[in-house]
Amino acid sequence: YTDFDIELKDLVQTSSVREYQSKFESLSSM
């Protein structure tokens, strides 16, 4: 259970980082 919790947090962090990167990329390409 704890492992799953950690994995879930990791996944959420990763997806938010990806989102941030794509937003940044679209901003810098303007």
DSSP file (Angstrom, degrees, kcal/mol; ACC not computed):
  #  RESIDUE AA STRUCTURE BP1 BP2  ACC     N-H-->O    O-->H-N    N-H-->O    O-->H-N    TCO  KAPPA ALPHA  PHI   PSI    X-CA   Y-CA   Z-CA
    1    1 A Y     >        0   0    0      0, 0.0     4,-2.4     0, 0.0     5,-0.1   0.000 360.0 360.0 360.0 -47.7    0.0    0.0    0.0
    2    2 A T  H  >  +     0   0    0      1,-0.2     4,-2.5     2,-0.2     5,-0.2   0.916 360.0  52.3 -62.3 -41.7    2.7    2.4    0.9
    3    3 A D  H  > S+     0   0    0      1,-0.2     4,-2.7     2,-0.2    -1,-0.2   0.924 109.0  50.0 -58.5 -44.3    4.6    1.6   -2.2
    4    4 A F  H  > S+     0   0    0      1,-0.2     4,-2.7     2,-0.2    -1,-0.2   0.915 108.8  52.6 -61.1 -42.3    1.5    2.3   -4.3
    5    5 A D  H  X S+     0   0    0     -4,-2.4     4,-2.3     1,-0.2    -1,-0.2   0.920 110.7  47.1 -59.0 -45.2    1.1    5.6   -2.5
    6    6 A I  H  X S+     0   0    0     -4,-2.5     4,-2.6     1,-0.2    -1,-0.2   0.918 111.7  50.5 -64.2 -44.0    4.7    6.6   -3.4
    7    7 A E  H  X S+     0   0    0     -4,-2.7     4,-2.7     1,-0.2    -2,-0.2   0.911 109.2  51.8 -60.4 -42.0    4.3    5.5   -7.0
    8    8 A L  H  X S+     0   0    0     -4,-2.7     4,-2.5     2,-0.2    -1,-0.2   0.927 109.9  48.2 -62.1 -45.1    1.1    7.5   -7.2
    9    9 A K  H  X S+     0   0    0     -4,-2.3     4,-2.6     1,-0.2    -1,-0.2   0.925 111.4  51.3 -60.2 -44.0    2.8   10.6   -5.9
   10   10 A D  H  X S+     0   0    0     -4,-2.6     4,-2.7     1,-0.2    -2,-0.2   0.918 109.6  49.8 -58.3 -45.4    5.7   10.0   -8.3
   11   11 A L  H  X S+     0   0    0     -4,-2.7     4,-2.6     1,-0.2    -1,-0.2   0.920 110.5  49.3 -61.7 -45.3    3.2    9.7  -11.2
   12   12 A V  H  X S+     0   0    0     -4,-2.5     4,-2.1     1,-0.2    -1,-0.2   0.921 111.8  49.1 -62.0 -44.1    1.4   12.9  -10.3
   13   13 A Q  H  X S+     0   0    0     -4,-2.6     4,-2.2     1,-0.2    -2,-0.2   0.937 111.4  49.7 -59.9 -46.8    4.7   14.8  -10.0
   14   14 A T  H  X S+     0   0    0     -4,-2.7     4,-2.5     1,-0.2    -2,-0.2   0.920 110.9  48.1 -60.2 -46.4    5.9   13.5  -13.4
   15   15 A S  H  X S+     0   0    0     -4,-2.6     4,-2.4     1,-0.2    -1,-0.2   0.877 111.4  49.9 -66.4 -36.1    2.7   14.5  -15.2
   16   16 A S  H  X S+     0   0    0     -4,-2.1     4,-2.6    -5,-0.2    -1,-0.2   0.874 110.2  51.1 -70.0 -34.3    2.7   18.0  -13.7
   17   17 A V  H  X S+     0   0    0     -4,-2.2     4,-2.8     2,-0.2    -2,-0.2   0.921 110.4  49.1 -65.5 -43.2    6.3   18.4  -14.8
   18   18 A R  H  X S+     0   0    0     -4,-2.5     4,-2.6     2,-0.2     5,-0.2   0.925 111.6  49.3 -60.4 -44.3    5.4   17.3  -18.3
   19   19 A E  H  X S+     0   0    0     -4,-2.4     4,-2.3     1,-0.2    -2,-0.2   0.935 111.4  48.9 -60.8 -46.3    2.5   19.7  -18.3
   20   20 A Y  H  X S+     0   0    0     -4,-2.6     4,-2.7     1,-0.2    -2,-0.2   0.918 111.0  50.7 -59.2 -45.3    4.8   22.5  -17.1
   21   21 A Q  H  X S+     0   0    0     -4,-2.8     4,-2.8     1,-0.2    -2,-0.2   0.924 110.5  48.0 -60.5 -45.9    7.4   21.7  -19.8
   22   22 A S  H  X S+     0   0    0     -4,-2.6     4,-2.3     2,-0.2    -1,-0.2   0.882 112.4  49.2 -66.4 -36.6    4.8   21.7  -22.6
   23   23 A K  H  X S+     0   0    0     -4,-2.3     4,-2.0    -5,-0.2    -1,-0.2   0.937 112.4  48.3 -64.7 -45.3    3.4   25.0  -21.4
   24   24 A F  H  X S+     0   0    0     -4,-2.7     4,-2.7     1,-0.2    -2,-0.2   0.913 111.0  51.1 -60.9 -43.4    6.9   26.5  -21.2
   25   25 A E  H  X S+     0   0    0     -4,-2.8     4,-1.4     1,-0.2    -1,-0.2   0.918 109.9  48.4 -62.0 -44.1    7.7   25.2  -24.7
   26   26 A S  H  < S+     0   0    0     -4,-2.3     4,-0.3     1,-0.2    -1,-0.2   0.849 112.8  49.8 -67.3 -31.5    4.6   26.7  -26.2
   27   27 A L  H >< S+     0   0    0     -4,-2.0     3,-1.1     1,-0.2    -2,-0.2   0.926 111.5  47.1 -69.7 -44.3    5.4   30.0  -24.5
   28   28 A S  H 3< S+     0   0    0     -4,-2.7    -2,-0.2     1,-0.2    -1,-0.2   0.690 106.2  59.4 -73.8 -17.3    9.0   30.1  -25.7
   29   29 A S  T 3<        0   0    0     -4,-1.4    -1,-0.2     1,-0.2    -2,-0.2   0.551 360.0 360.0 -87.1  -6.8    7.9   29.2  -29.3
   30   30 A M    <         0   0    0     -3,-1.1    -1,-0.2    -4,-0.3    -2,-0.1   0.486 360.0 360.0 -73.2 360.0    5.8   32.3  -29.5
